[in-house]
Structures are given as structure tokens and as C-alpha cells.
Amino acid sequence: MAIVSFVLHGKHKGNQQLVKQAQLLFGNTFQLHFNYTQFAGHAIELARTAAANSNYVIAVGGDGTMNEVVNGILQSGSTTVVTGLLPCGTGNDFARSTGLQNNVTQLYQLIESKSIKRIDAGLLKLTGTDGKPTERYFINIADVGLGGYIAQRLSGYSRWMGAFLTFQRAIVSGFLRYKHQPVKAVADTFTYEGNILSYIIANGKFFGAGLGVAPDAELSDGKFNITLGANISLWDYLLNLGNVRRSKKINHPEMSYHSATQVTITAVLPLPVDTDGEFAGYTPLQVSVVPGALLMLTAL
């Protein structure tokens, strides 16, 4: 009997209902395990353990929970476990690139129909929040500059306005406080040296609760899409917000779009790095694609 292990954000209010639904749908066909996070980083441990004895490991939570589950699975070394997601977080941006919903019935149908794709991941080498060199995988987007600055501070924001407005408030505040910084970014396809607002390394298309910053990104093409915002102002952002929400490229002399498989970013001052919506550490940063890193349940 196939084993499905769920890794649930311990504070998610819908956990009890989800468990009942899963037991009703899966109970006669699959063996179910439910694992609850108790602290930041716990999902990595839970997923690493689950990957060793499960056929499916399902992240239940937002992009941060998904990031931790991916790190646990990839650290486990398993090449056969299938990753899934029930998105019930704030932004749920990775789910937008996979068509996944917070719907146990959809999850069951995807497993039954073996709707599985092998997708890429990214490997970051950077200075961790403790000041020591560290490595971290990401599945959706890594961002140097404004995105990292926002991720550092987003935990202090109230979410009563909803995901999109919460992120917009954080972005506007970031524009007003964050200063463009000089960097040198050397990718295998191009080099940039100058000031940046944001250097986005994208595996998926969306971040910031639905901002389509990487229109050409594909999860399984063996490369990243890079969106480079140089001297972009808050006014530039607001004027182009509609196109970004529709995942259209911005026609602006300080915006450019590229693809690459690896990049190294150095800066005069250590710059914050965001990985899948979470603050991960600081530059200097090395990023490389890991082609076909994960077997993933997907609806697209």
C-alpha cells in the first residue's frame, strides 16, 4: 500500500478538517501519515524523514512550508518520492505555476491519475542569517535586493488586508526605505555591473502574491529566467503594476529579461536574499539550476 505523508504547518487552522477529508478519500487505498511543524525549519526535518519511507510527501501550507519540504526531500537524496502541495498560505505563488489548489479532492485525483512531472530546483550558496556559509534549495524564486529586504520585514506585517494588499504595502514601504545598491552579477549567459533594485532568479513565474515577474519561466526547462530591475522607481512600478499582475514583460530601459543556468552575485555591502518568500541570508551568492530535481504533482 502506497504511503502518503503530509507535512502540515502546525498553526494552520484548517488542519483538523483537512485530516478528516484526507482520511475519507485516501483511507482505503493509501497509508496516511500526518506530521505537524512546531518551529521554523521543522518541515525540513519532517520531510527529510518522510522521504525515506513514503511514496508521496505533501506540503500543507504556503510557499515557506513548500520551500522547507523541498529542502528536506532534496537533502534526503531520494529520487523516487513524489512531492505535492496543498497551498493554504499567504501568497501561494508556486501553486500558480502548477495549477494546484487547496483541495484534497484535486490532490487525490492527481495521485490516482499519476499527474507527475519532473521539475527543476535551484541551489543557493550564500551567507546565512547566522553569518556562516550555507546552502539552500529553492523551487520558485530567489531575489537579491528589494525582495530580500521585504522578506526580512514581512513577518512584522498584519495580514488582515489579505495577501495581495499586504504584499503591496510591504513593496511600497520597501521602495521608500530601500536604496538601490551596486552589484556585479556574472551569469553563464551575460554579465551586469551597476545599481539594482532587484535581481530576480526565477524558476516559477510569480511572487509577491500574484506578481508575474518572470513571464517566460518554465519549471522543467533546465534553466532560470532572470528579471533584472536596475534604477526602477516606485512611480515606474505603480505605472506598470497592471502588466506585472498579468505576467507581461515591462517595456522600460531599466528592466531586462534573460535566461541562465548559473549566476554569481557580489556586492559592496551584503544584500538580503529572498528564497521562496523567506529571508535566507546575504550576498555573496552563487546560484545554480538543478535540472529535474523533483518529481512533482501538477495540474498543468
C-alpha positions as CSV (number, residue, x, y, z in Angstrom):
1,M,0.0,0.0,0.0
2,A,1.4,3.4,-1.1
3,I,2.3,5.8,1.7
4,V,1.3,9.5,1.6
5,S,2.9,11.7,4.2
6,F,1.6,15.2,4.9
7,V,3.8,17.9,6.4
8,L,1.4,20.4,7.9
9,H,2.1,23.9,9.2
10,G,1.4,23.5,12.8
11,K,-0.6,26.7,13.1
12,H,-2.9,26.2,10.1
13,K,-6.4,26.5,11.4
14,G,-7.8,24.0,8.8
15,N,-5.6,21.1,9.8
16,Q,-8.4,19.1,11.6
17,Q,-10.8,19.4,8.7
18,L,-8.1,18.5,6.1
19,V,-7.1,15.4,8.1
20,K,-10.8,14.2,8.1
21,Q,-11.1,14.8,4.3
22,A,-7.9,13.0,3.6
23,Q,-8.8,10.0,5.7
24,L,-12.2,9.8,4.0
25,L,-10.7,10.0,0.4
26,F,-7.4,8.1,0.9
27,G,-8.2,5.8,3.8
28,N,-9.0,2.6,1.9
29,T,-6.3,3.0,-0.7
30,F,-3.3,4.6,0.9
31,Q,-1.5,4.6,4.2
32,L,-1.5,8.1,5.6
33,H,1.0,9.9,7.9
34,F,0.4,13.4,9.3
35,N,3.4,15.4,10.6
36,Y,3.0,18.8,12.2
37,T,5.6,21.5,12.3
38,Q,6.4,23.0,15.7
39,F,9.1,25.6,14.8
40,A,10.8,27.3,11.9
41,G,12.8,24.8,9.9
42,H,10.9,21.8,11.3
43,A,9.3,21.0,8.0
44,I,12.8,20.3,6.6
45,E,13.4,17.6,9.2
46,L,9.9,16.1,8.8
47,A,10.2,16.0,5.0
48,R,13.7,14.5,5.1
49,T,12.4,11.7,7.3
50,A,9.2,11.2,5.4
51,A,11.0,11.0,2.1
52,A,12.9,7.9,3.3
53,N,9.7,5.8,3.8
54,S,7.0,7.4,1.7
55,N,5.8,7.4,-1.9
56,Y,4.4,10.9,-1.6
57,V,5.3,13.8,0.6
58,I,2.7,16.6,0.6
59,A,3.4,20.1,1.9
60,V,0.4,21.7,3.5
61,G,1.0,25.5,3.9
62,G,2.4,28.4,2.0
63,D,5.5,29.0,-0.1
64,G,7.7,28.9,3.0
65,T,6.4,25.5,4.0
66,M,6.8,24.2,0.5
67,N,10.4,25.5,0.4
68,E,11.2,23.7,3.6
69,V,9.6,20.4,2.4
70,V,11.6,20.7,-0.9
71,N,14.8,21.2,1.1
72,G,14.1,18.2,3.2
73,I,13.3,16.0,0.2
74,L,16.4,17.0,-1.7
75,Q,18.6,16.6,1.4
76,S,17.2,13.1,1.8
77,G,18.7,12.0,-1.6
78,S,15.5,10.3,-2.6
79,T,15.0,10.2,-6.4
80,T,11.6,8.4,-6.3
81,V,9.4,10.2,-3.8
82,V,6.8,12.5,-5.3
83,T,6.3,16.0,-3.9
84,G,2.8,17.5,-3.6
85,L,1.3,20.7,-2.3
86,L,-1.9,21.9,-0.7
87,P,-1.5,25.6,-0.8
88,C,-3.0,27.4,2.2
89,G,-0.5,30.2,2.9
90,T,-0.5,33.9,2.3
91,G,1.0,34.2,-1.2
92,N,0.7,30.7,-2.7
93,D,2.8,31.8,-5.7
94,F,4.4,28.5,-6.5
95,A,0.9,27.0,-6.8
96,R,0.0,29.5,-9.6
97,S,2.7,27.9,-11.8
98,T,1.4,24.3,-11.2
99,G,-2.4,24.8,-11.1
100,L,-2.6,23.3,-7.6
101,Q,-5.4,24.2,-5.3
102,N,-6.1,23.9,-1.6
103,N,-8.4,21.0,-2.4
104,V,-8.0,17.5,-1.1
105,T,-10.1,16.0,-3.8
106,Q,-7.9,17.5,-6.5
107,L,-4.8,16.1,-4.7
108,Y,-6.4,12.6,-4.6
109,Q,-7.2,12.8,-8.3
110,L,-3.7,13.9,-9.2
111,I,-2.2,11.0,-7.3
112,E,-4.7,8.5,-8.8
113,S,-4.1,9.8,-12.3
114,K,-0.3,9.9,-11.7
115,S,-0.2,13.5,-12.9
116,I,3.5,13.9,-12.2
117,K,6.3,16.0,-13.8
118,R,10.0,16.2,-13.1
119,I,10.8,19.8,-12.4
120,D,13.9,21.8,-11.7
121,A,15.1,23.4,-8.5
122,G,17.7,26.0,-7.7
123,L,20.7,25.7,-5.3
124,L,21.8,28.7,-3.4
125,K,25.2,29.2,-1.7
126,L,25.2,32.3,0.4
127,T,26.0,33.8,3.8
128,G,23.3,32.5,6.2
129,T,21.4,34.6,8.8
130,D,24.0,33.5,11.4
131,G,26.9,34.9,9.3
132,K,28.2,31.4,8.2
133,P,28.3,30.0,4.7
134,T,25.2,27.9,4.0
135,E,23.3,26.2,1.2
136,R,19.6,26.3,0.4
137,Y,17.4,25.0,-2.3
138,F,14.5,26.9,-3.8
139,I,11.7,25.9,-6.0
140,N,10.0,29.1,-7.1
141,I,12.0,32.4,-7.0
142,A,15.2,33.8,-5.4
143,D,15.6,37.5,-5.3
144,V,18.5,39.8,-4.3
145,G,17.7,43.3,-3.2
146,L,14.3,44.6,-2.6
147,G,12.7,41.2,-2.4
148,G,15.2,40.1,0.3
149,Y,14.6,43.4,2.1
150,I,10.8,42.8,2.1
151,A,11.2,39.2,3.2
152,Q,13.3,40.3,6.2
153,R,10.5,42.6,7.3
154,L,7.3,40.9,6.1
155,S,6.8,38.8,9.3
156,G,6.0,42.0,11.2
157,Y,3.1,43.0,8.9
158,S,-0.5,42.3,9.8
159,R,-2.3,40.2,7.2
160,W,-5.8,41.5,7.8
161,M,-5.8,43.2,4.4
162,G,-5.3,39.9,2.5
163,A,-2.3,38.6,0.7
164,F,-2.1,41.0,-2.3
165,L,-2.6,44.2,-0.3
166,T,-0.2,43.0,2.4
167,F,2.5,42.4,-0.1
168,Q,1.8,45.7,-1.9
169,R,2.0,47.6,1.4
170,A,5.4,45.9,2.0
171,I,6.6,46.7,-1.5
172,V,5.7,50.4,-1.3
173,S,7.3,50.6,2.1
174,G,10.4,48.9,0.6
175,F,10.6,51.3,-2.3
176,L,10.5,54.2,0.2
177,R,13.2,52.8,2.5
178,Y,15.4,50.6,0.4
179,K,18.2,52.2,-1.6
180,H,19.4,50.9,-5.0
181,Q,22.7,49.0,-4.5
182,P,25.7,48.4,-6.7
183,V,26.4,44.8,-7.6
184,K,28.4,42.6,-10.0
185,A,26.3,39.7,-11.3
186,V,28.1,37.2,-13.6
187,A,25.8,34.6,-15.2
188,D,26.8,32.0,-17.8
189,T,25.0,34.0,-20.4
190,F,25.5,37.7,-19.5
191,T,27.2,40.0,-17.0
192,Y,25.7,43.0,-15.3
193,E,27.6,45.6,-13.2
194,G,25.7,48.6,-11.7
195,N,22.9,49.5,-9.4
196,I,19.9,47.3,-8.9
197,L,16.6,47.5,-7.3
198,S,16.0,43.7,-7.6
199,Y,17.7,40.8,-9.3
200,I,15.2,38.0,-9.6
201,I,16.2,34.4,-10.4
202,A,13.0,32.6,-11.4
203,N,12.1,29.0,-11.7
204,G,8.3,29.8,-11.5
205,K,6.5,32.8,-12.9
206,F,5.1,34.5,-9.8
207,F,6.0,36.0,-6.5
208,G,4.6,38.6,-4.1
209,A,1.0,37.2,-4.1
210,G,0.5,37.0,-7.8
211,L,3.1,39.3,-9.4
212,G,4.1,37.7,-12.7
213,V,7.7,38.9,-12.7
214,A,9.0,36.1,-15.0
215,P,6.6,35.6,-17.9
216,D,8.9,33.1,-19.7
217,A,9.8,30.9,-16.7
218,E,9.1,27.2,-17.0
219,L,9.6,24.7,-14.2
220,S,11.2,22.0,-16.3
221,D,13.3,23.7,-18.9
222,G,16.7,23.3,-17.2
223,K,17.3,27.0,-16.8
224,F,16.3,30.1,-14.8
225,N,14.7,33.2,-16.1
226,I,16.3,36.3,-14.7
227,T,14.4,39.6,-14.3
228,L,16.7,42.5,-13.7
229,G,15.3,45.8,-12.3
230,A,18.1,48.4,-12.3
231,N,17.2,52.0,-11.5
232,I,13.4,51.5,-11.2
233,S,11.4,53.9,-9.1
234,L,8.2,53.5,-7.1
235,W,6.4,55.5,-9.8
236,D,7.7,53.1,-12.5
237,Y,6.4,50.2,-10.5
238,L,3.0,51.7,-10.0
239,L,2.6,52.6,-13.7
240,N,3.4,49.0,-14.7
241,L,1.7,47.1,-11.9
242,G,-1.2,46.1,-14.2
243,N,1.2,44.4,-16.7
244,V,3.1,42.7,-13.9
245,R,-0.1,41.2,-12.5
246,R,-0.9,39.9,-16.0
247,S,2.6,38.5,-16.2
248,K,3.6,40.7,-19.1
249,K,7.1,42.0,-19.7
250,I,7.7,45.6,-18.8
251,N,9.0,47.8,-21.6
252,H,11.4,50.1,-19.7
253,P,15.1,50.9,-20.3
254,E,16.0,49.8,-16.7
255,M,14.2,46.4,-17.0
256,S,15.7,43.4,-18.8
257,Y,14.9,39.7,-19.1
258,H,17.4,36.9,-19.5
259,S,17.9,33.2,-19.1
260,A,20.8,31.4,-17.4
261,T,21.8,28.2,-15.6
262,Q,24.1,29.7,-13.0
263,V,24.9,33.2,-11.6
264,T,27.2,34.7,-9.0
265,I,26.3,38.0,-7.3
266,T,28.7,40.1,-5.3
267,A,28.0,43.5,-3.7
268,V,29.9,46.2,-1.8
269,L,27.5,45.8,1.1
270,P,25.9,42.4,2.0
271,L,22.5,42.4,0.3
272,P,19.5,40.4,1.7
273,V,18.4,37.3,-0.3
274,D,14.8,36.1,-0.5
275,T,14.1,32.5,-1.3
276,D,10.5,31.5,-2.0
277,G,9.3,34.4,0.1
278,E,11.6,33.7,3.1
279,F,14.6,35.7,4.2
280,A,17.6,33.3,3.6
281,G,20.7,35.4,4.3
282,Y,23.0,37.7,2.4
283,T,25.3,38.0,-0.6
284,P,27.8,37.0,-1.9
285,L,25.5,34.5,-3.6
286,Q,26.1,31.6,-6.0
287,V,23.0,30.1,-7.7
288,S,22.9,27.0,-10.0
289,V,20.0,25.1,-11.5
290,V,19.4,21.5,-10.5
291,P,17.7,20.1,-13.6
292,G,14.9,17.6,-13.0
293,A,15.5,17.7,-9.2
294,L,12.0,16.8,-8.1
295,L,9.0,14.6,-9.1
296,M,6.1,16.9,-8.6
297,L,2.3,16.5,-8.7
298,T,1.0,19.2,-11.0
299,A,-2.4,20.1,-12.6
300,L,-0.8,21.8,-15.6
